Amino acid sequence: DLEKEQLKTLKKVVKRFENGLPLKDLAQIIEILNLCAEKMNKQEAFTEPLCELIKLCGLPFQKKKLSDEVGYSKAVSKSIAQLGYLMRVPSSEVRIQICKCVVSFYNTELPRKLLSGYQPTSANYKIQMAELGGLAETLVLSLALVENQLTEKLWVLKALQHLSSSGVNCRLMMKAQAASRLCLYLNGVDPSGQLLFRSSEILWNLLENTSKEEVVNQLSSLECVHALKEVFVDLLMHGFRHYDRQLRNDLLVVATLLAENPAASMIESGFAKLLIVLATFTEVKIPNPLVKGLKLTYSYEDFELKKLLLNVIRVLSKDPSVSLSLQLLSENDVMPALLYYVKPNQKPGFHDWSAAQYEELQLHAIAVLASVAPLLVDKYLSCQANTLLLVFLEWCIGQDPFLGQGNSFHGTGGRGNKLAQMRCSLRVLRSVVSLYDDAVNVNLCDQGAISQLLDILKYAANKSKEKEDAILLEIQADILFLLSALCENDLHRKELFSYEGVDILITFIQMDPKKLHSELGHNCLLLSALDCLWSCVVGCYIAEDYFLEKQGIFLLLDLLALKQKNLCNIILGILVEFCDNPKTTSHISTWRGEKDQTAANLLIQLWRQEELDLGVKRDRYGRIVDMKRPIASSFQKQQEVIPMPANCPSIAIMEISENIRAKLYSLLCKLGFENLPGLSAKDCVTLAIIRHYIDFKVGEVWSEMCAELKEEFRPVTSDEEALKVISEAAEDTGRMVAALQAEVLESQHHQEMQEEEKTYTKIQAIHKQREMVNKSWKNFLTRTSNYEALKKAKRLQEKSVEACRSKSKTQNGAVHSTDIKGLGTTV
């Protein structure tokens, strides 16, 4: 009768703790649960008390003191973990009760009665202990035990659905491969639909609360992708409820994430092809068995489906290394389907889409076209995409009434206008033109793209005068890039650009420098304009001469005088190229900046600033310090000797392209190093270094060669002597320049001394004059206050007058008295 006594005792225990288990007794209760589980193998009578005890674990635990929750946390977490291990018991009732117990953790209702002297634990205490004990991982593993029992499986999924609301539990579930396990259950047989609902809900929680990459990796197997495809197709073809369509779209988002992973079996499973066909079947009327009998409504869920399908095309085009993706995109008429939207918007709406919905689809399709077009150039040309885009752009700047909705992400800034359509279309052209494919560019230019782009640029520039925003600035920058790419290395296209294009570029170069620090994109626009100037004007004498007539060189030098790092390099490059035109140097020499600054002075200042940034050693007067490596930067000096192949540039050579000194040297060579106006002695000291830049750079290269030779082997005597002579010649150049700099400074010092003496002499003369004035004034005062002094002064005056008279008598001439009678003053 032992089992009967045990069953009676178990009933007493259940009755005793019907309002909740005390924390201090929980470990013993769990031990009893394990004993009952062992007994069940022989006696099924223990099933009921076991389920009752498990139900008690679902009630809030009871604590005596506030500190009990922390004090018993280790024991409680282990006890809750044991509940998960009880899933091994081969009893449907026990397993379902365990799941119900876990679900009850999330029930915040308190029991009606409490144990005397106890309080319930906090609402989240059990949830935290479940996380600590790793219950979620155990339940995921238990799915293998209930794989063939639908009811038990649904209860386990329900428990996991609650547990997956926590990031900690989601990470534990991922350790047990929860994503791949759940994906395989998506297309399981379940008339109620709960299996699909709960599994997809848990997958979403895993994606939100853990690493997306890890979830995607688990879902990338062929079996998982195939299961996802089957359930998606089933919902697509037979799901007519609002909920079915929502769930279908959710699964399509998961499929999109999988498509971003090259390792996923999207192509092998046929899922990628299905999605591409679904994305294009309404635009391209080609019979396809994959979509036979499928009709999309114009509900909001189907609208979202359409956008998601277009996004799948974009995702598949992101990895051009996957040739199968490109083949699928090419074979399934993706290009014609996307170009279907490149036409003026019809009003109201299109088919049964509202006007706002159609505009959103249109902008989304054109944005996807920008990703696909560079990959399918042949298809792009065969569909006459350039023609369609140019006609569409013509509509964008036309007077046809159209009020854009501007609702979508791609429609930003397009409310009440056609700017969103213009922006997206220009992005498509930019994506294909940037390939520098002759067929594409010739096709564009043959249709008058240069003239049309200039018209659009003027339109956008005029709009920008009314109200500047980031969209308009981006449009202008994109057009300038297109013109640069089309005109580069083609003289005829540059001539087409010349007059009208130069006038527009001048307005951009005259931009207020204060705008360059705005966040709208003026800096990018100016750089695009300078790039366009370099590509579309330089090299064409007609355009160059017109630019010079418009005082463009003066404007470039005004920009250069701002000394902005991101502008200096490109402006100097343009000026160097422009100097091939013989008229340019006179313009540069004529320019005067603030405080009558000359171009030569500006260039030398930029050189000094560049050397300061590079860490080149100079003394306080700007003279050479290191005779062996006079122009080496601090970075160059830190580098160790690394033997390089003959076809690889060394550090001394690479350094030329990484700073602006070579361009400054080239410009000053064009201007000449003699008789440059507006230079101080300090400028002349720097100019002596610039003048010998090439000599110093050659010396650096020889120095590197010597170091590399010594690293590998010892040169023969004759070569060693030759290298020594070359090294000494480089040092001699440095000493010669240093001597010239000392001479310039000495001459300046001597000139300063002379100027100081002149200034001192002038000061002495001023002081002497003041003394004479003071003495005269003093004498005057004496004569006016002392009569004897006045008489004495009168006598001296008369004597002086008499002395200056001629001694010889004038014959036959009248003699006039010089005295004024009655005069009482000597003034």
MORA-V663335 format. One record per residue. SS is DSSP state (hx for helix, st for strand, lp for the rest). PHI is phi in whole degrees, -180 to 180 (NA if undefined). Layout:
SS & PHI
SS & PHI
This chain:
lp & NA
hx & -64
hx & -63
hx & -62
hx & -63
hx & -66
hx & -66
hx & -62
hx & -63
hx & -62
hx & -64
hx & -64
hx & -63
hx & -62
hx & -65
hx & -65
lp & -111
lp & -65
lp & -101
lp & 135
lp & -92
st & -68
hx & -61
hx & -70
hx & -98
hx & -62
hx & -60
hx & -69
hx & -62
hx & -65
hx & -64
hx & -63
hx & -59
hx & -65
hx & -65
hx & -64
hx & -62
hx & -68
hx & -65
hx & -61
lp & -62
lp & -112
lp & -122
lp & -69
lp & -62
hx & -79
hx & -65
hx & -63
hx & -62
hx & -63
hx & -65
hx & -65
hx & -65
hx & -64
hx & -62
hx & -61
hx & -67
lp & -81
lp & -78
lp & -60
lp & -69
st & -109
st & -127
lp & -91
lp & -120
lp & -63
lp & -79
hx & -63
hx & -59
hx & -75
hx & -64
lp & -99
hx & -59
hx & -64
hx & -65
hx & -67
hx & -62
hx & -66
hx & -64
hx & -67
hx & -61
hx & -64
hx & -60
hx & -63
hx & -66
hx & -69
hx & -64
hx & -71
lp & -65
lp & -78
lp & -136
hx & -63
hx & -62
hx & -65
hx & -64
hx & -65
hx & -65
hx & -61
hx & -65
hx & -62
hx & -61
hx & -65
hx & -63
hx & -67
lp & -57
lp & -95
lp & -94
lp & -92
lp & -72
lp & -90
lp & -66
lp & -66
lp & -116
lp & -120
lp & -65
lp & -63
lp & 84
lp & -120
st & -130
st & -72
lp & -71
lp & -63
lp & -61
lp & -94
hx & -63
hx & -65
hx & -62
hx & -65
hx & -68
hx & -65
hx & -63
hx & -66
hx & -87
lp & 73
hx & -62
hx & -61
hx & -63
hx & -63
hx & -67
hx & -62
hx & -64
hx & -73
lp & -59
lp & -64
lp & -77
lp & -112
lp & -59
lp & -101
lp & -110
hx & -62
hx & -62
hx & -62
hx & -62
hx & -65
hx & -68
hx & -62
hx & -64
hx & -64
hx & -64
hx & -66
hx & -62
hx & -68
hx & -65
lp & -74
lp & -73
lp & -109
hx & -63
hx & -63
hx & -64
hx & -62
hx & -66
hx & -65
hx & -66
hx & -65
hx & -63
lp & -94
lp & 60
hx & -62
hx & -61
hx & -67
hx & -62
hx & -69
hx & -61
hx & -70
hx & -88
lp & -58
lp & -101
lp & -71
lp & -74
lp & -162
lp & -61
lp & -75
lp & 81
hx & -69
hx & -59
hx & -67
hx & -61
hx & -69
hx & -64
hx & -68
hx & -63
hx & -66
hx & -59
hx & -62
hx & -62
hx & -63
hx & -66
hx & -79
hx & -104
lp & -132
lp & -69
hx & -61
hx & -60
hx & -66
hx & -64
hx & -61
hx & -61
hx & -71
hx & -91
lp & -84
lp & -70
hx & -61
hx & -64
hx & -66
hx & -63
hx & -64
hx & -62
hx & -63
hx & -64
hx & -63
hx & -72
hx & -65
hx & -62
hx & -62
hx & -67
hx & -67
hx & -86
hx & -122
lp & -91
lp & -110
lp & -79
hx & -57
hx & -64
hx & -61
hx & -68
hx & -63
hx & -65
hx & -58
hx & -67
hx & -63
hx & -68
hx & -68
hx & -63
hx & -62
hx & -63
hx & -65
hx & -63
hx & -66
hx & -64
lp & -74
lp & -97
lp & -60
lp & -80
lp & -72
lp & -89
lp & -68
lp & -77
lp & -62
lp & -81
lp & 83
hx & -68
hx & -61
hx & -63
hx & -59
hx & -66
hx & -65
hx & -63
hx & -61
hx & -71
hx & -117
lp & -70
lp & -81
lp & -90
lp & -109
lp & -82
lp & -118
lp & -59
lp & -140
hx & -61
hx & -67
hx & -121
lp & -65
lp & 83
lp & -84
lp & -134
lp & -93
lp & -84
lp & -113
lp & -77
hx & -64
hx & -66
hx & -71
hx & -63
hx & -64
hx & -60
hx & -61
hx & -65
hx & -65
hx & -67
hx & -62
hx & -67
hx & -61
hx & -60
hx & -61
hx & -64
hx & -67
lp & -87
lp & -73
lp & -114
lp & -68
lp & -70
lp & -85
hx & -63
hx & -65
hx & -63
hx & -64
hx & -63
hx & -63
hx & -64
hx & -73
hx & -75
lp & -106
lp & 57
hx & -67
hx & -61
hx & -61
hx & -65
hx & -73
hx & -68
lp & -57
lp & -90
lp & -85
lp & -160
lp & -54
lp & -66
lp & -91
lp & -134
lp & -89
lp & 66
st & -147
lp & 53
lp & -106
st & -75
lp & -72
hx & -59
hx & -67
hx & -67
hx & -64
hx & -62
hx & -64
hx & -64
hx & -61
hx & -65
hx & -65
hx & -65
hx & -68
hx & -64
hx & -67
hx & -59
hx & -63
hx & -83
hx & -84
hx & -55
hx & -64
hx & -88
lp & -123
hx & -63
hx & -61
hx & -63
hx & -58
hx & -72
hx & -66
lp & -88
lp & 54
hx & -65
hx & -59
hx & -62
hx & -60
hx & -68
hx & -67
hx & -65
hx & -64
hx & -66
hx & -62
hx & -65
hx & -63
lp & -101
lp & -78
lp & -94
lp & -59
lp & -68
lp & -157
lp & -114
lp & -65
lp & -82
lp & 63
lp & -84
lp & -88
lp & -60
lp & -75
lp & -93
lp & -53
lp & 79
lp & -106
lp & -77
lp & 80
lp & -150
lp & -110
hx & -65
hx & -64
hx & -64
hx & -63
hx & -61
hx & -66
hx & -66
hx & -65
hx & -65
hx & -64
hx & -60
hx & -63
hx & -65
hx & -86
hx & -68
lp & -67
lp & -74
lp & 54
lp & -86
hx & -59
hx & -61
hx & -65
hx & -68
hx & -64
hx & -60
hx & -66
hx & -67
hx & -63
lp & -96
lp & 76
hx & -65
hx & -63
hx & -63
hx & -68
hx & -64
hx & -65
hx & -64
hx & -65
hx & -63
hx & -65
hx & -61
hx & -67
hx & -66
hx & -66
hx & -62
hx & -67
hx & -67
hx & -69
lp & -157
lp & -81
lp & -145
hx & -64
hx & -65
hx & -63
hx & -65
hx & -65
hx & -59
hx & -63
hx & -64
hx & -65
hx & -65
hx & -62
hx & -65
hx & -60
hx & -63
hx & -62
hx & -67
hx & -75
hx & -90
lp & -60
lp & 65
lp & -135
hx & -65
hx & -62
hx & -67
hx & -63
hx & -66
hx & -63
hx & -76
hx & -41
hx & -66
hx & -65
hx & -67
hx & -63
hx & -58
hx & -71
hx & -61
hx & -59
hx & -65
hx & -71
hx & -69
lp & -83
lp & -56
lp & -61
hx & -57
hx & -64
hx & -71
hx & -64
hx & -99
lp & -78
lp & -96
lp & -78
lp & 122
hx & -63
hx & -61
hx & -64
hx & -63
hx & -65
hx & -63
hx & -65
hx & -65
hx & -66
hx & -64
hx & -65
hx & -59
hx & -64
hx & -83
hx & -102
lp & -113
lp & -64
lp & 101
lp & -118
hx & -63
hx & -61
hx & -68
hx & -62
hx & -63
hx & -67
hx & -63
hx & -66
hx & -61
lp & -82
lp & 59
hx & -65
hx & -64
hx & -60
hx & -66
hx & -64
hx & -68
hx & -62
hx & -65
hx & -62
lp & -67
lp & -69
lp & 59
lp & -87
hx & -55
hx & -74
hx & -102
hx & -57
hx & -61
hx & -71
hx & -65
hx & -63
hx & -61
hx & -64
hx & -63
hx & -61
hx & -65
hx & -65
lp & -67
lp & -67
lp & -84
lp & -61
lp & -80
hx & -71
hx & -61
hx & -66
hx & -65
hx & -65
hx & -68
hx & -78
lp & -60
st & -133
lp & -99
hx & -64
hx & 56
hx & 59
lp & -70
st & -95
hx & -65
hx & -61
hx & -63
hx & -63
hx & -63
hx & -68
hx & -62
hx & -63
hx & -61
hx & -62
hx & -65
hx & -66
hx & -66
hx & -64
hx & -67
hx & -81
lp & 78
lp & -74
lp & -78
st & -142
lp & -82
lp & -68
lp & -95
lp & 87
lp & -87
st & -66
lp & -108
lp & -98
lp & -71
lp & -77
lp & -134
lp & -66
lp & -115
lp & -72
lp & -80
hx & -63
hx & -64
hx & -60
hx & -70
hx & -80
lp & -76
lp & -81
lp & -75
lp & -123
lp & -60
lp & -119
lp & -63
lp & -64
lp & -90
lp & -105
lp & -69
lp & -82
hx & -64
hx & -62
hx & -79
hx & -62
hx & -62
hx & -61
hx & -83
lp & -98
lp & -147
lp & -98
hx & -64
hx & -64
hx & -69
hx & -61
hx & -62
hx & -62
hx & -64
hx & -68
hx & -63
hx & -67
hx & -76
lp & 91
lp & -96
lp & -102
lp & 55
lp & -78
lp & -79
lp & 73
lp & -105
lp & -88
hx & -61
hx & -63
hx & -64
hx & -66
hx & -63
hx & -68
hx & -62
hx & -63
hx & -71
hx & -60
hx & -60
lp & -106
hx & -58
hx & -63
hx & -61
hx & -66
hx & -67
hx & -62
hx & -61
hx & -62
hx & -65
hx & -62
hx & -62
hx & -64
hx & -62
hx & -60
hx & -64
hx & -66
hx & -61
hx & -69
hx & -71
hx & -92
lp & -161
lp & -97
lp & -65
lp & -68
hx & -58
hx & -63
hx & -67
hx & -62
hx & -66
hx & -62
hx & -65
hx & -66
hx & -63
hx & -63
hx & -63
hx & -66
hx & -63
hx & -64
hx & -66
hx & -62
hx & -62
hx & -62
hx & -66
hx & -63
hx & -65
hx & -62
hx & -65
hx & -62
hx & -64
hx & -63
hx & -64
hx & -62
hx & -66
hx & -65
hx & -61
hx & -64
hx & -61
hx & -63
hx & -65
hx & -64
hx & -64
hx & -64
hx & -64
hx & -65
hx & -64
hx & -61
hx & -64
hx & -64
hx & -62
hx & -62
hx & -64
hx & -61
hx & -63
hx & -64
hx & -64
hx & -64
hx & -63
hx & -62
hx & -62
hx & -65
hx & -63
hx & -63
hx & -64
hx & -61
hx & -64
hx & -65
hx & -63
hx & -61
hx & -62
hx & -63
hx & -66
hx & -82
hx & -110
lp & -129
hx & -66
hx & -63
hx & -65
hx & -64
hx & -64
hx & -63
hx & -65
hx & -65
hx & -65
hx & -64
hx & -66
hx & -65
hx & -63
hx & -67
hx & -65
hx & -65
hx & -67
lp & -90
lp & -78
lp & -69
lp & -82
lp & -83
lp & -79
lp & -76
lp & -78
lp & 50
lp & -121
lp & -78
lp & -107
lp & -112
lp & -77
lp & -95
lp & -85
lp & -104
lp & -68
lp & 79
lp & -75
lp & -117
lp & -146
lp & -109
lp & -73
